[in-house]
């Protein structure tokens, strides 16, 4: 059996209200670009798992996995990465804030020497739609602090759109210790230490409301994760 060129991992948690539009977007994209897809349920307590299970029954290119309990986005993506055999593996948020056709542009760089491509909302060419001022300034401040502490050169470390060569993805996720808030920052720290080539890509980002982000609570937890990263890698 020929190994697929492209694989997509989508972590989901209590996405009952939005998952149908996500599945529709995946189906439409599959008509234009063949890929394998792994949707990973991170311990949802609503009807998310049941909706996806019906979808994958008639789509042999898609599968549904479960972490069994809520472990965090990093843990869910790690599980998905371990199951895909594609040459290039991407993960994106469950609400598809970045149009899926952006993957085709990102593949250009992965096929020409980059080991990892990261979407960035902070580049001059990027377009961010419908993001609240609160989220905007939390993001700007968070990125400033992360870059200050970690010395990472990237403008946007936590955009939920990233792609990898398969070997790079499996290597980085096998070393990952954080499962939640700053797991993608740890991925970039590991990529830098292992001297992987990382390309930062301008994107179009469409904020979808009704997400699970809690500004104060999640920011406090992210600060704790940043302290852990600083202690572990500095």
N, C-alpha and C positions, 0 to 999 in steps of 0.2 A: 504493500500500500504506500502510495506517494505521500511524503510528509507535507502538510499544508504550509504555505508560505507565511500566512498571517493568523495570529491568535489574539483574541480579546478577552480580558478578564473584567468582570463587572461585579464588585461587591455590593450586596444589597442588605438593608436593614430597615424593616418596617416601612416599605415603599408601596404599600397597597394602593394608595391614591394615585401614584405616578407611574407604576411599573408597566401598565398597559401601553402608554405612549413610548416608553423605552423599548419595549419588545417590538412595537411597530417600526421604530427607527432602525432597529437591528435587522428586521426582515427586509426593509427597503434597501438598506446598505448591502445586504447579502446579494441582492439582485444585481448589484453593480460591481461587487468585489467579493470573491469567494474567501471565506475565512472559517475558522472554528472559534466557538465562543463558549466560555465557561462563566456561568452566573453562580455566584457563591453567596448563599444566604447565611448571614452572620447572626443567627439566633433570633429571627423575627418572631414577634408575638402576635402579629396580625395575619392577614391572608396572603402575604407576599409569596410564601413558599408554594401555596396551592395554585396561585395564578401562574407562576413560572413553570410549575410541573406540568400543567396542561399545555403550555406553549412548547416545551421541549419534546413532547411526545410526537409531534409531527415535524420537528426540525432536527434531522440527524446531525446537523452541523453545530447544534447547541446542546449543552448539558447543564445540569443543576447539581451543585454540591452544597453541603451544609457544614458549618463548623460545630453544630450541635448546641452551642450557646454563644452569647454575645462576647466575642473575644477581641473585636476591633478590626478596623479596615485593613491594617497591615497583615493580620493573621489570615483574613479572608482572601486577600490577594495572593499571599504566599501559597495557600492551598490551591488556588486556581493555577498559578504559575507551575506548580509541581505536576499538574495534570496535562498541560498543553505540550504538544510536541512541535509546534510551529517554529519556523526559522526566526520569526520576529514576533514579539509578544508586547501587547499594549494593555494598560489598564486605564479605565476612565470611571468617573462617578456615575452613580445609578440614574441620575436625572439627565445625563448626556449634555452637560453645559457647553461642551466643545463639539461642534458638528463632526460626525464620524468621518466625513470625507477628508478631514484634516490628517487622518492617518496616512492617506496616500502621499501627502506632502512630507510627512515625517519619515516615511519609508525611503524617500529619496536620500536622506542623510544616513540612515542605517545601512543602506545598500552601498554607500560610498565611503565607509570607514568609521562612522560614529558608532559607538557601542550603546549609547543611551541618548534619547531625545526627550527633553522636558518642555512642556508647554509653559509659556510665561505670559501672565496678564500685565506685566510691568514694562514690557518693551514698547518703544514708540510706535511700532507698527501694529500693536495689538489693539483689539476693540473689545471693550467690556460694556455689556448692556444690562441695565436695570439692577445694578448693584447699589445697595443703600449706602449712604455716607458713613454709617456706623461700621459696616463691613469693610468699606474702602479704607478707612483710617485704622481700623484694627489690623487689616492686612498690611498696610504700609509700615505701621509701627512694628508689627510682628516680624516682617521681613528684615527690617533694620536691625532689630535685636538679634535675630538668628544669624545674620551675616557678621555682626559684630562679635558674637560669641564663637561661632564655628569657623570664621574666616573663609566661608564658602563664597565664591565670586558670583553666584547666580542671583538674578534679580527677583526671581519668584521660585522659592524652594518647594512650596506646598500646593501648587496647581495640581488638580486631580486628573491630569492627563500626561502619561509618561509611556515611552516605548523603549524596547531593549532588543538587542540580539539575544537569542535564546540562552546561550552560554553565560552571558553577562547577567541576565535576569536570574537564572538559577543560582549563580554564584552569590550575587548580592542578597537575594532573599534567604539563602541558606545561612547567611551571617547575621541576619536581622535580629535584633533583640527587643525592639519596641513594636508593639502591636497596634497602638492607637495614634495619638495626636501628632507626633513628629516622626513617624516611621519613615516618611519620604525624605526628611532631612537626614536621617541616619543612612538611607540608601545613597544619598549624594556624598556624605562623608566617606562611606565605604568606597564608592566609585572613585573619589579623589585619591584615597590611600592606595587603591589598587591600580591607579593610573589608567582608568577607562576614559575614553574620549566621549565627552558629554556635549551635546548641541542644545542650546536654548532656542526655542522656536516661538515666534510671535503667533498668537491665536486670536480667534473670535470667541469670547466667553459670554454666554447668556445666562445670567443668574435666574434660577428657578426658585420661587418662594416655597415656603412650607417645608424647609429642610429641617434637619435635626440639630443644626448648629446652635449652641447656647453661648452667646458672646462672653459673659463673665465666667461661668463655670468652666467652659472649654478652654478659655484663655489661661486660667489658673492651672489647669491640668497640663496645658502645653508648656507653661513655664517650668513646671516640675520635670517634665520630660527633657527640656533643654538643659536643666541642671545636670540631669543624669548623663546626657550626651557629652556635656563639657567635662564631667568627671571621668567618663570612660575613654574619651579619645584625645584629650589634651595632655 
